[in-house]
Amino acid sequence: MTNYFQLAFSPGMPEILLVLAVILIFFGAKKLPELAKGMGQGIKEFKKATRDVNNELERAMDDHPTQSPPPSPQITEQSAGDETKKDA
């Protein structure tokens, strides 16, 4: 079944062309290659930083193996007679 929210708010070809036209008007034809290059470098650096963080986390997980939790204390039942002897 189609999600109507996605259909109503997803950008179509006219919207994409309008955004590109506005960008062209604001920055001009001469600045677009520089802008695209800067965006590409930013995306590349972001992906590299994300990959580095993931690698560090994986190394940290491998360096510290999971330890088994300490054994839980065992509860022993005491009889009522034992308690009265301790109190007296």
C-alpha positions in Angstrom: 0.0 0.0 0.0 1.3 3.5 -0.9 2.2 5.9 1.9 0.2 9.0 1.1 2.4 11.2 3.3 5.4 10.4 1.1 3.5 11.0 -2.1 2.3 14.4 -0.8 5.6 15.7 0.4 8.2 14.1 -1.9 9.9 16.5 -4.3 9.0 16.0 -8.0 10.8 17.2 -11.1 9.3 20.7 -11.0 10.4 21.2 -7.4 13.9 20.0 -8.1 14.2 22.3 -11.1 12.9 25.3 -9.1 15.5 24.7 -6.4 18.3 24.4 -9.0 17.1 27.6 -10.6 17.1 29.5 -7.3 20.6 28.2 -6.5 21.8 29.3 -10.0 20.3 32.8 -9.4 21.9 33.2 -5.9 25.4 31.9 -6.6 25.8 32.5 -10.4 27.1 30.2 -13.0 30.8 30.9 -12.2 30.4 29.9 -8.5 28.5 26.6 -9.0 31.6 24.5 -9.8 33.4 25.8 -6.7 30.2 25.2 -4.6 29.8 21.7 -5.9 33.5 21.0 -5.2 33.2 22.3 -1.7 30.1 20.2 -1.0 31.9 17.1 -2.4 34.9 17.6 -0.2 32.6 18.2 2.8 30.7 14.9 2.2 34.0 13.1 1.7 35.4 14.3 5.0 32.1 13.5 6.8 32.2 9.9 5.5 35.8 9.5 6.5 35.1 10.8 10.0 32.1 8.5 10.3 34.2 5.5 9.1 37.0 6.4 11.6 34.6 6.6 14.5 33.1 3.2 13.6 36.5 1.7 13.3 37.6 3.0 16.7 34.4 1.7 18.3 34.9 -1.7 16.8 38.5 -1.8 18.0 37.5 -0.8 21.5 34.9 -3.5 21.6 37.5 -6.1 20.5 40.1 -4.9 23.0 37.7 -5.2 26.0 36.1 -8.7 25.9 32.9 -8.9 27.8 33.3 -10.2 31.3 30.9 -12.5 32.9 28.9 -10.8 35.7 29.9 -11.7 39.2 27.9 -14.6 40.7 24.8 -13.5 42.5 24.7 -14.2 46.2 22.8 -17.2 47.1 20.0 -16.6 49.5 19.7 -19.2 52.3 16.5 -19.7 54.2 16.8 -19.5 58.0 14.4 -21.2 60.3 12.4 -19.2 62.8 14.3 -21.0 65.7 17.7 -19.8 64.4 16.5 -16.2 64.4 15.3 -16.3 68.0 18.6 -17.7 69.2 20.5 -14.9 67.4 18.3 -12.2 69.0 18.6 -13.5 72.5 
